[in-house]
């Protein structure tokens, strides 16, 4: 019964995974996955109000969605944060309750005033205006920004020719202890994928029974930064096992039939009912 319920849940959860296409980055720009890497929680930044904060003040008892961006970016960073906002609005979890979010500027020239202005552009669009306080917008000095970026495998470069930064597009899920748990690429983030990442980062303390059953049907794919269905793999294995079972059953029945035939022939000989032998010369 339990297997049947799981199978139904998996079939119900099947969805096509979107493939994200992006332009090639400069050779020294990109994102190297460092799953399990520990973020130095003693790094100091400034929040959107200008207060000095340590990462340990913000990463402590809930999983965190982390993004490295810069607030005056003319295009890509805005798309990343809009993608986050849409995902957070779609998610049944709420900022501050089940998770928090941190955006860190990679531009050491940006100030808390710029961070606050950027935060205000999104604050009115979140489903719970009071909870939006738990999405923090940080700025900092170049050394601490670089240490954080290196810890999560985020490689970026300032381009003097354009006055902009070349960088990748992704968000990361970080555990309450500050370890990198998941990467999600591009600018559109599936609510299901991020929710599963938060569940796993929180040691599966989040989510209903239905969520946990659905999570059993999916597996994180580091190459694509998505959760893919494993039901087809399960069905293939089940198909092979079924075929082996049928072959074993047929073999068992054939052996049983041969053994029964031998027993019948032996009984006839003992009872004297066996056919008489032919004449001898």
Wavefront OBJ file of the C-alpha trace (Angstrom):
o trace
v 0.000 0.000 0.000
v 2.797 2.392 0.933
v 4.603 1.692 -2.354
v 1.388 2.340 -4.270
v 0.860 5.695 -2.544
v 4.459 6.680 -3.290
v 4.074 5.673 -6.915
v 0.911 7.757 -7.291
v 2.618 10.747 -5.665
v 5.596 10.424 -8.001
v 3.446 10.182 -11.116
v 1.421 13.196 -9.996
v 4.619 15.184 -9.414
v 6.148 14.607 -12.872
v 6.910 17.841 -14.740
v 9.169 18.732 -17.630
v 12.421 20.405 -16.576
v 13.320 23.617 -18.405
v 16.794 23.890 -19.887
v 18.494 27.228 -19.204
v 20.544 28.665 -22.025
v 23.077 31.392 -21.331
v 25.819 33.219 -23.172
v 29.390 32.089 -22.494
v 31.187 33.921 -19.701
v 34.763 35.240 -19.813
v 37.276 32.497 -18.926
v 37.765 33.709 -15.350
v 34.034 34.213 -14.691
v 31.654 31.465 -13.641
v 30.316 29.416 -10.783
v 32.159 26.413 -9.386
v 29.937 24.230 -7.254
v 31.315 23.789 -3.754
v 28.608 21.682 -2.185
v 29.274 21.284 1.529
v 31.732 24.189 1.635
v 31.685 26.151 4.883
v 31.043 29.874 4.549
v 33.188 31.903 6.989
v 30.502 33.234 9.311
v 32.835 35.784 10.899
v 32.812 37.953 7.751
v 31.601 41.498 8.404
v 29.249 43.450 6.126
v 26.845 46.374 6.393
v 23.113 45.905 6.058
v 20.705 48.166 4.198
v 20.310 50.388 7.272
v 24.075 50.935 7.546
v 24.500 48.691 10.594
v 27.564 46.441 10.822
v 26.600 42.768 10.826
v 28.410 39.458 10.830
v 27.170 36.616 8.677
v 26.785 34.656 11.894
v 24.120 37.188 12.914
v 22.086 36.342 9.817
v 22.868 32.660 9.208
v 22.011 30.753 12.344
v 18.699 28.959 12.801
v 17.088 28.758 9.335
v 18.258 27.877 5.825
v 19.182 30.895 3.712
v 18.778 31.734 0.026
v 21.990 33.558 -0.881
v 22.584 35.660 -3.994
v 25.703 37.573 -5.049
v 24.737 40.540 -7.205
v 25.325 44.276 -7.377
v 22.547 46.746 -6.969
v 23.380 49.147 -9.794
v 23.774 46.352 -12.324
v 21.974 47.498 -15.493
v 20.310 44.183 -16.297
v 21.247 40.670 -15.097
v 21.235 41.237 -11.333
v 17.783 42.790 -11.518
v 16.563 39.683 -13.332
v 18.138 37.437 -10.686
v 16.423 39.297 -7.848
v 13.114 39.447 -9.711
v 13.399 35.689 -10.206
v 13.985 35.267 -6.478
v 11.012 37.474 -5.642
v 8.697 35.521 -7.939
v 9.901 32.238 -6.450
v 9.390 33.514 -2.900
v 5.882 34.698 -3.757
v 5.017 31.349 -5.349
v 6.367 29.412 -2.391
v 4.071 28.398 0.446
v 6.952 29.121 2.839
v 7.333 32.658 4.141
v 10.448 34.736 4.671
v 11.376 34.760 8.327
v 9.302 31.686 9.184
v 10.914 28.812 7.298
v 13.866 30.557 5.645
v 15.628 33.889 5.178
v 17.354 35.532 2.203
v 20.597 37.469 1.836
v 21.812 39.432 -1.173
v 25.443 40.604 -1.108
v 26.819 43.238 -3.457
v 30.037 42.253 -5.244
v 30.789 45.956 -5.839
v 32.777 47.342 -2.874
v 31.904 50.888 -4.002
v 28.201 50.403 -3.350
v 26.817 51.844 -0.135
v 24.064 50.966 2.301
v 22.016 53.790 0.780
v 22.127 52.025 -2.597
v 21.274 48.700 -0.919
v 18.304 50.255 0.889
v 17.005 51.837 -2.306
v 17.209 48.507 -4.125
v 15.416 46.722 -1.290
v 12.590 49.235 -1.404
v 12.019 48.556 -5.103
v 11.017 44.980 -4.225
v 9.515 45.383 -0.752
v 6.035 46.299 -1.947
v 5.859 43.289 -4.287
v 6.332 40.569 -1.671
v 3.220 38.785 -0.420
v 3.929 39.660 3.232
v 5.276 43.185 3.599
v 6.220 42.704 7.264
v 8.189 39.528 6.523
v 10.241 41.222 3.793
v 12.575 42.521 6.520
v 14.108 39.027 6.499
v 15.539 39.521 3.019
v 18.748 41.396 3.841
v 20.682 43.508 1.328
v 24.368 43.738 2.281
v 27.402 45.698 1.156
v 31.012 45.288 2.234
v 34.698 45.768 1.523
v 36.430 43.979 -1.328
v 38.354 41.535 0.864
v 35.290 40.115 2.601
v 33.314 40.047 -0.633
v 36.100 38.040 -2.297
v 36.349 35.615 0.647
v 32.610 34.965 0.524
v 32.629 34.595 -3.267
v 35.531 32.138 -3.119
v 33.777 30.097 -0.426
v 30.752 29.529 -2.675
v 32.712 29.227 -5.949
v 31.440 32.490 -7.423
v 33.980 33.930 -9.901
v 33.437 37.470 -11.179
v 35.484 40.234 -12.758
v 35.255 43.996 -13.134
v 35.332 45.069 -16.783
v 37.050 48.508 -17.073
v 35.921 48.834 -20.682
v 32.260 48.917 -19.646
v 32.505 49.907 -15.994
v 30.414 46.819 -15.119
v 31.006 43.435 -13.523
v 30.996 40.198 -15.490
v 29.434 37.463 -13.382
v 27.276 34.369 -13.482
v 23.611 34.040 -12.582
v 22.596 31.735 -9.766
v 21.249 31.592 -6.260
v 22.450 29.287 -3.520
v 20.800 27.589 -0.559
v 22.863 27.617 2.628
v 22.237 25.490 5.715
v 21.639 27.049 9.152
v 25.271 26.192 9.953
v 26.562 28.081 6.924
v 27.322 25.214 4.546
v 26.553 25.457 0.839
v 23.737 23.011 0.116
v 22.328 23.731 -3.356
v 22.857 25.855 -6.486
v 20.069 26.997 -8.802
v 21.109 28.597 -12.080
v 19.691 31.210 -14.398
v 17.110 33.863 -13.564
v 13.958 31.739 -13.218
v 13.854 29.525 -10.153
v 11.271 26.779 -9.839
v 9.371 27.032 -6.579
v 9.495 23.257 -6.236
v 13.280 23.096 -6.662
v 14.029 25.869 -4.176
v 11.516 24.459 -1.679
v 13.120 21.023 -1.914
v 16.550 22.629 -1.465
v 15.351 24.433 1.659
v 13.824 21.234 3.011
v 17.069 19.331 2.589
v 19.153 22.201 3.937
v 16.978 22.262 7.034
v 17.490 18.495 7.543
v 13.944 17.998 6.246
v 12.435 19.747 9.247
v 10.328 21.738 6.783
v 7.461 20.461 4.697
v 4.350 18.342 5.031
v 4.076 14.583 4.530
v 3.032 15.249 0.925
v 6.179 17.353 0.408
v 8.377 14.607 1.810
v 6.697 11.947 -0.341
v 7.245 14.140 -3.407
v 10.876 14.715 -2.441
v 11.393 10.939 -2.510
v 10.462 11.053 -6.198
v 13.115 13.614 -7.097
v 16.883 13.826 -6.906
v 19.106 16.891 -7.065
v 21.200 17.096 -10.239
v 24.300 19.235 -9.519
v 25.143 19.551 -13.226
v 21.883 21.349 -14.014
v 21.082 22.739 -10.574
v 17.587 21.235 -10.655
v 15.604 18.407 -9.105
v 14.808 15.723 -11.671
v 12.315 12.913 -11.407
v 13.768 9.533 -10.523
v 10.514 7.661 -11.119
v 11.620 6.423 -14.544
v 14.769 4.968 -13.032
v 12.673 3.286 -10.376
v 10.315 1.915 -13.030
v 13.229 0.580 -15.092
v 14.632 -1.206 -12.061
v 11.164 -2.521 -11.210
v 10.750 -3.742 -14.807
v 14.038 -5.631 -14.712
v 13.163 -7.142 -11.335
v 9.734 -8.175 -12.645
v 11.277 -9.838 -15.694
v 13.791 -11.690 -13.537
v 10.946 -12.757 -11.267
v 8.949 -14.122 -14.222
v 11.973 -16.043 -15.533
v 12.592 -17.476 -12.061
v 8.921 -18.444 -11.711
v 8.853 -20.169 -15.105
v 12.038 -22.054 -14.227
v 10.557 -23.100 -10.884
v 7.336 -24.372 -12.523
v 9.260 -26.337 -15.155
v 11.412 -27.984 -12.505
v 8.334 -28.756 -10.433
v 6.651 -30.331 -13.449
v 9.703 -32.505 -14.202
v 9.973 -33.588 -10.576
v 6.276 -34.462 -10.452
v 6.628 -36.532 -13.624
v 9.579 -38.436 -12.136
v 7.616 -39.109 -8.956
v 4.660 -40.448 -10.967
v 6.903 -42.771 -12.984
v 8.583 -44.028 -9.794
v 5.221 -44.729 -8.180
v 4.057 -46.761 -11.196
v 7.172 -48.940 -11.047
v 6.703 -49.585 -7.323
v 3.020 -50.487 -7.816
v 3.775 -52.738 -10.798
v 1.833 -50.616 -13.208
v 4.794 -49.554 -15.252
v 4.728 -50.682 -18.946
v 6.268 -54.087 -19.543
v 9.695 -54.179 -21.074
v 9.898 -55.181 -24.753
v 11.077 -58.696 -25.865
v 14.746 -59.460 -25.705
v 16.753 -61.543 -28.150
l 1 2 3 4 5 6 7 8 9 10 11 12 13 14 15 16 17 18 19 20 21 22 23 24 25 26 27 28 29 30 31 32 33 34 35 36 37 38 39 40 41 42 43 44 45 46 47 48 49 50 51 52 53 54 55 56 57 58 59 60 61 62 63 64 65 66 67 68 69 70 71 72 73 74 75 76 77 78 79 80 81 82 83 84 85 86 87 88 89 90 91 92 93 94 95 96 97 98 99 100 101 102 103 104 105 106 107 108 109 110 111 112 113 114 115 116 117 118 119 120 121 122 123 124 125 126 127 128 129 130 131 132 133 134 135 136 137 138 139 140 141 142 143 144 145 146 147 148 149 150 151 152 153 154 155 156 157 158 159 160 161 162 163 164 165 166 167 168 169 170 171 172 173 174 175 176 177 178 179 180 181 182 183 184 185 186 187 188 189 190 191 192 193 194 195 196 197 198 199 200 201 202 203 204 205 206 207 208 209 210 211 212 213 214 215 216 217 218 219 220 221 222 223 224 225 226 227 228 229 230 231 232 233 234 235 236 237 238 239 240 241 242 243 244 245 246 247 248 249 250 251 252 253 254 255 256 257 258 259 260 261 262 263 264 265 266 267 268 269 270 271 272 273 274 275 276 277 278 279 280 281
